[in-house]
C-alpha cells in the first residue's frame, strides 16, 4: 500500500511541475528563460528509467511517470522551438 502511495506521489509531483512550466510557455509565447539542454537530458534520463524498469520488477507508477515525462518534455521542446523561431524572425 505504501509503495503505491509513493508511486502516485512520484508521478504527481514529477508530472505536475513541468505542466505548469508548459502552460506558462504556451500562455506567454516566450521560451527565452527555458533551457533546451535540460529537457533533452531529462528525456534521456526518463528513457533510461524505462529501460531500468524493463529489467526489474518496477511499479506501474514509475513507468507511467517516465512515459509522461518523455511526452511532456517533447511537447515543451516543440514549443521552445516554435517560440524561439518566432523570436528569431522578429529580430531579423
N, C-alpha and C positions, 0 to 999 in steps of 0.2 A: 504494500500500500504506500509506504513512504517513498519507495523507488518511483512509483507512478506520479506521485505528487511532485517530486523533484524534477521528473521529466517534463511535466506540464509547466512548471515554473521556468525551467530552462528554455523550453520552446517559446513561452510567452515573452519572457524578458529579452531574449535574443532576436525575436521577430518584431516585437512592437517598437523597440528603439529605432531600428533602421526605417521603419514605416513612417515615423514622424519626420525623419530626415528627407525621405522621398516626397512626402506631402508638401513640405516646405519648398523643396526644389521645384516641384511642379507649380506650386502657387506663385512663387517669386520669379520663376523662369530665369534663375541665376545660379550657375554652377561654379562660380568663381571660388567659393570657400571650400569646395569638396576636392578630395584627393582621389584621382582615378586609380593611382597605385594602391591605395588602401583597399578599394573594392576588388581589384584583381587579386591581391594577396589573400584577402578574406575568402574569395571564391575558391582559390586553390586550397585553402585550409578546410573549407566545407567539403570539397571533393575528397580530400584526404580523410576527413571524418567519415564520409560514406564508405570509402574503401576499408577503413578500420572496422566500421560497423558490420561490413560483409564478412569479416573474418572472426568476429567474436559474437557472442550472444548479446546483441545490443537491444535496447528497448525500442519500442515503436517511436517514442518521442525524440530520441536523439537522431533517428533517421529523418523524421518529419522536420526537425529543426534544420538539419543540413540541407535538405531539399528546398525548404522555404527560404533559407539564407542564400542559396545559389540563385533562385528565381528573383528574389528582392535585389540582389547585387546586380544581376543582368539588367533589370528594369532601371535601376539607378544609373548604371553605366550608360545605358541608352540615352537617358535624359541629360546626363552630364555631357555626352557627345552632342546631342541636339542643341542644347542651350549654349554650349561652348562655340559651336559653329555659328550660331546666330550672333554671338558677341563678336566673333572674328569678322563677319560680314559687315557689322555696324562700324567697326574700326576702319575697314577699307573704304 
